[in-house]
Amino acid sequence: MKTHIIHIQKWARAEAPNESTLYQQMVSEGLEPYRWASNPQDIFPAHEHKYEKVIMIVAGSITFGFPIEGEPTTLFPGDRLNLPPGVMHNAVAGKNGVVCLEAQRSVK
């Protein structure tokens, strides 16, 4: 049975996140994050992955849409998305673009 539980964790601290801290958090979980950035309003058409996608926002914002699974959500600095394999999603970078740390977790 396929599990399609999209987990979104919002940044709960008063201070803004630090890229190094977010990176170290991901590494401590056994992930190998890489940094990527997108221009304002860049569009990523609907697609899916064969792996779990883990993404943390460093700067800017990005709105993920889930055409089959649920409502769209906008992520801001410090927010995290754990997206299971096989979940169709699209995205649009915010008005100031976005900088993210992303990692992949293999399916066993």
Legacy VTK file of the C-alpha trace (Angstrom):
# vtk DataFile Version 3.0
C-alpha trace
ASCII
DATASET POLYDATA
POINTS 108 float
0.000 0.000 0.000
1.300 3.445 -0.949
1.455 6.062 1.803
0.838 9.599 0.590
1.181 11.593 3.771
2.517 15.046 2.975
4.202 16.462 6.062
4.632 20.236 6.363
6.398 21.711 9.366
6.217 25.486 9.779
9.096 27.437 11.356
8.029 28.046 14.958
10.884 30.154 16.306
10.855 33.942 16.597
14.311 34.361 15.031
14.841 33.825 11.312
16.452 30.535 10.291
20.129 30.326 9.460
21.129 28.340 6.355
23.964 26.620 8.189
21.641 25.520 10.998
19.075 24.154 8.545
21.837 22.343 6.647
23.211 20.773 9.828
19.728 19.675 10.866
19.289 17.819 7.606
22.776 16.263 7.811
22.063 15.086 11.376
19.119 13.122 9.919
21.432 11.323 7.516
20.408 13.468 4.546
22.746 14.969 1.945
21.206 18.378 1.237
22.057 20.547 -1.717
21.220 24.202 -2.247
19.204 25.551 -5.133
17.596 28.848 -5.983
14.864 29.972 -8.318
13.940 33.283 -9.872
10.753 35.134 -8.923
7.566 33.488 -10.185
9.382 30.518 -11.791
6.886 27.730 -12.485
7.568 24.031 -11.953
4.879 21.968 -13.764
3.209 18.970 -12.104
5.491 15.970 -11.638
6.330 13.247 -9.128
9.468 11.559 -7.797
10.415 7.962 -7.014
12.046 9.104 -3.770
10.994 11.062 -0.710
11.758 14.744 -1.242
12.785 16.755 1.825
12.978 20.506 1.327
13.671 23.386 3.711
13.266 27.022 2.725
16.261 29.285 3.371
14.976 32.553 1.858
12.021 33.813 -0.150
8.972 31.614 -0.610
7.503 28.887 -2.788
3.958 27.606 -3.176
3.513 23.875 -3.672
0.321 22.570 -5.224
-0.906 19.013 -4.832
-3.442 18.443 -7.630
-4.562 15.037 -6.357
-3.631 14.982 -2.669
-4.680 18.307 -1.168
-4.649 22.076 -0.948
-1.681 24.217 -2.032
0.617 25.595 0.645
3.165 28.397 0.697
6.455 27.760 2.465
8.620 30.518 3.959
12.109 30.549 5.535
12.554 27.662 7.962
9.486 25.774 6.733
9.946 22.138 5.782
8.170 19.809 3.369
8.525 16.017 3.426
6.958 14.753 0.224
6.507 10.988 -0.165
7.387 9.285 -3.440
4.684 9.201 -6.068
2.846 12.352 -4.933
2.015 14.610 -7.864
3.010 18.219 -7.131
3.757 21.513 -8.831
5.317 24.708 -7.538
5.633 28.439 -8.142
8.463 30.490 -6.670
7.397 33.565 -4.714
7.641 37.193 -5.821
11.215 37.408 -4.467
12.280 33.972 -5.688
13.318 31.175 -3.357
16.451 29.572 -1.930
16.083 26.012 -0.662
17.978 23.108 0.773
16.754 19.838 -0.700
17.581 16.193 -0.128
16.328 12.826 -1.309
15.550 9.836 0.839
15.490 6.524 -1.015
12.453 4.279 -0.899
13.143 0.902 0.710
LINES 1 109
108 0 1 2 3 4 5 6 7 8 9 10 11 12 13 14 15 16 17 18 19 20 21 22 23 24 25 26 27 28 29 30 31 32 33 34 35 36 37 38 39 40 41 42 43 44 45 46 47 48 49 50 51 52 53 54 55 56 57 58 59 60 61 62 63 64 65 66 67 68 69 70 71 72 73 74 75 76 77 78 79 80 81 82 83 84 85 86 87 88 89 90 91 92 93 94 95 96 97 98 99 100 101 102 103 104 105 106 107
